[in-house]
């Protein structure tokens, strides 16, 4: 047996005790949004500190204005080995409505998941306690085999991820030195499917703006004034309709500055995933891709920027009818960004466009929301390639490098504040029901997740 | 003195007693929308029946599901004289907020209105008790001079005008024979200004439709789906933006069928009114006419059809931001109609246009609202010309034939159900504060209103 094989066997042998540990953590109802569970959050943090210590880490639960931040640091690693920061979170979502749970959310069980699969049930199994424990139990396999950890490891377990991470930016600001590493491993995402592991290499950024258009100084009777008085809903509709051309491209000047085409080899990898427009859209009751023509749904949602109206309101919106010409109308518009699109420039371009469409006797106001650039790893970065190979060795199908349509704030903070890239690897599945009743994690996700980290740590050191 | 001069003098001499009668009616708080005033509405109806009897009319307060409908019929008129139906309403608007009234709304007074004018204060003075009493006291002048009424007169006083006339259609249906005349005189409108009487000869019709567009079968996260999933707000904005071309014309096929240009002489009459875009729009905080280019605000609001969005809603409209792609978006759209535009055809054309813009995997639903054609008198109709001359004889400035941008349902019902045209003549002024605290009617409106009807009745008989 190679050293790696020994470690993997250790993980296999440890599975029962790994589950015991996971269950102990799952039994703590560490709901971060509900002040009633404050003590439980502290208890989960302390439990993790204890675990880290048994792994030989120096570990502390740092007090924040909210729930504690657990940070642990491993003993020194071999000369020249990289330093990685592992991130996970120990807090969980609330469990209402409780009556929809088939068993107690805080009394985890192993159940038959159908088709011969075993599942671990309970709140936090997939999001994110099960996931973070895959990493700790990978470290334990090294420890128990008396093997030195192959890379220097800092871990950071947050207790407020489910409540918007209010204490996180200040913590990074204050304790940046403590957690700064060569790159981060973030374990809070999913696999492509049951057999195909995934690494998220791109995350779209976001810029939001609320537009409020005011025309007359009061709501008007459309009989008396209709045909002569400006209608702000018409102005707004015209503006929003003009945001896209007939090919689905966004019309704002300079919008596509910094947007690059995805390398052909990456797109080929996606083609092998067998995703179709029909399946992707069929799940939500649609069938025709919207947006830019001639691109697949994966390309559209992972690598292309968008302009979307998230909300619109104006005039009478109640039951029945009121023949009013509204004094004002407003819309919330957001842009998903990719590549090196500059949030500030996009916002400016949007506002200039809107202003150019406002009649001289009408007014417009803007209320900004968010403004974060896209995150994009170099597709050829060695640590990405190494992790991809390690994951491919473990799972039935090769690991795929994917994009994510949404943003993950922590990844942006690591990038912006610590100049640190993140490798997003996780073992959740789409049907894990995170944030919903009957959350579960596949036993396979847990077991092979531990094995995956053993392989990744091994690969990263080489 | 001619017979007409004698009648006018009688009206002058009667002014104090005419005011006594008006005040008696004004003191009855006949608020139709509030069940607490049900008895007062009946009392006002009975009071009017009494008045009509003293004028020699056969009069009855007909019971309806709501408040009574007063109908009175004069003795026979001279052979060959026309038969007119006079319409007014005895119900009034509520008086809240009461603390904004400078005196008791149901204790009418004559006050100094500034600039040497006298005003009659109280709820219903202008809308519509003061107005309907001008007609009754014109009839009284004839009666007291022992002059035969020159035309056959039926009067109809409604008690539910301020609550949407729920009983009116059924009453016309059932008692059509009772009220059918050659044409109607409707006294519930205003003068152009203090010195210029007005006859409304056109009223725009109305068609409303609510459009509900459904895309995905649930609200979507714009990160995961943005760029690939149809956004119903985009579809709706595109539809609404396409309703008008760059000259402000409505783009629906066939929309302008039945729309005719206003005769030059009528437009010339309007030019003399001195209305400017700036004054008209300045009052509501605007300055640039919207809608069809190259037409005055009076032309736009009185004689041109419109398409207006009265309300729009979709997605997240609360405080802050939510990056959602909505499952549905909806708008309430109404069309003001003129000439012989056909409401059903306009609705069909609109719906066809909307359907043509709905992607094949999205759905659209419509909810109809209203659907009444425009009312338009023949500008050369003899009764209009006669009334115009009579009014011009009474007031400092000649009477102007105007349009009205809105609809008056009763006029449509008379037209549709009884094939009866209506002449809209009233003596209210724009600053009468109808529906608001401190409603008033100019003493001049009341006095010269009575004299105006004497002249009109005289003229109609010739």
Interface residues (C-beta under 8 A of the other chain):
Chain A: X204 X206 X208 X210 X215 X216 X217 X218 X220 X221 X222 X223 X224 X225 X226 X227 X228 X229 X230 X231 X233 X234 X236 X237 X238 X240 X241 X242 X243 X244 X277 X280 X281 X284 X285 X286 X287 X288 X289 X290 X291 X292 X297 X300 X301 X304 X305 X306 X308 X309 X310 X311 X312 X313 X314 X315 X316 X317 X320 X321 X322 X323 X324 X325 X326 X329 X330 X331 X332 X334 X336 X359 X360 X361 X362 X369 X370 X404 X405 X406 X407
Chain B: X204 X206 X208 X210 X215 X216 X217 X218 X220 X221 X222 X223 X224 X225 X226 X227 X228 X229 X230 X231 X233 X234 X236 X237 X238 X240 X241 X242 X243 X244 X277 X280 X281 X284 X285 X286 X287 X288 X289 X290 X291 X292 X297 X300 X301 X304 X305 X306 X308 X309 X310 X311 X312 X313 X314 X315 X316 X317 X320 X321 X322 X323 X324 X325 X326 X329 X330 X331 X332 X334 X336 X359 X360 X361 X362 X369 X370 X404 X405 X406 X407
